[in-house]
Amino acid sequence: MTETNFTPGPWTAVRKHPHIWAIDALSGDPDLGHVKWHSLADVYGCDDMGAAGSDKAKANARLIAAAPDLFEALRIAEEALEKTANDTLIGRNAAGDARAALAKARGES
């Protein structure tokens, strides 16, 4: 992932509290000199909603932890769509959607 400056993956979601999940970057961030980075981000659930709030925090944390992998997969898919699907409206739309999502992740939109 050379085109971004976010902390490289893999990221993991680790429960800190029934309603709080930490996003950890166990390989750290070489740009910042971190060997390991615990609580890169914290994800909070709605503690007044019981199990439903905890489950929502867990699902959100897992999605966030997958972000570096999702970014890379989308980048590869966007390249493939650009090369193979330019002849179809669906392919052009999918490539455009991928480009827009990647631009958002890069802070370009």
N, C-alpha and C positions, 0 to 999 in steps of 0.2 A: 504494500500500500504506500507507494512513494508519493502519491499526489495529495496526501493529507498530512496534517500534523497532529492528529489525535493519538492518544496512547494506543500502541499496538495491542492487538489481542494475543492470546485469548483472554476474555473477561469471564468472570464467574459471578453467580448470584449466591450469596451466603446469608443465611438468616442470622440476624443480630438480636432480634426480639420478636415476639409473635407478630408484630405489625411493622417491623423494620427489616429491610433487606439491604445488604451492602453489595455494591458492585466492586469486585476486586480485580486488579490486573496483576496476576501472580508473577508474570515476567517483568513487571515494573515498567518504567519508562526511561529508556536510555538518554533521551534528550534532557530529562530533568534529574538524572542521576539516581532514580529510584531503582532499587533491586527488586523490591516487591511494593505494590501500591494497594494497601487495604483501604477500603471505603473511598475508592475513586469517586463514587456517588452513593448516596443513600436513597432508598425508595421507601416511602411511608405508605402504610395502609390506613384505612379509616377505622380507628380503634373503637369507635362507637357502633360499628356494624358487626362485631363479633367475627365469626369465621369468614363471612363474605368479604369483609374488609381485608383480612389477612390473605385470603385467596387472591384477591385483586392485586395486592402488593406483590405477591409471589409471581403472578403472571406478568406484571409490569417489569419486575426485576429480571425475569428470564428474557423478556424481549430486549431490554436494554443490554443485558450481558451478551446477547447474540449480535449486537450492532456491528462490531468489526467484521464478523463473518458475513452478515447480511450485506454490508457495504461491498465487500470483495466479490461476493457472488453476483450482486447486481451490476458491478462494474464489468465483470466478465460477460454477463448476459447482454449488457448494453453493447459491448463490442461485437458480440456475435450477431445481435439483431441488426446493427449497422451494416454488417457485411452481407447478411443473408436475406434480410426481410424488407429491404427498401422497396421492393416491387409491390408490396401489398399495403393497404391502408392499415390493417391490423398490425403489421410489423412496424410501420412508421410510427403509429400511435404508441406501441409498446416501447420502442426505442426512445421516443420523446418523453414518455412517462419515466423511464429509467434515468434519462439525462436530467430531468427535473428533480427527481428524488436525490440523485447524486449531488447536484448543485446545491440543494438545500442542506445536505449533510456537510458540504464543504463551506457553507456560509456564503454562497454566491447568489442566493435569492432571498 
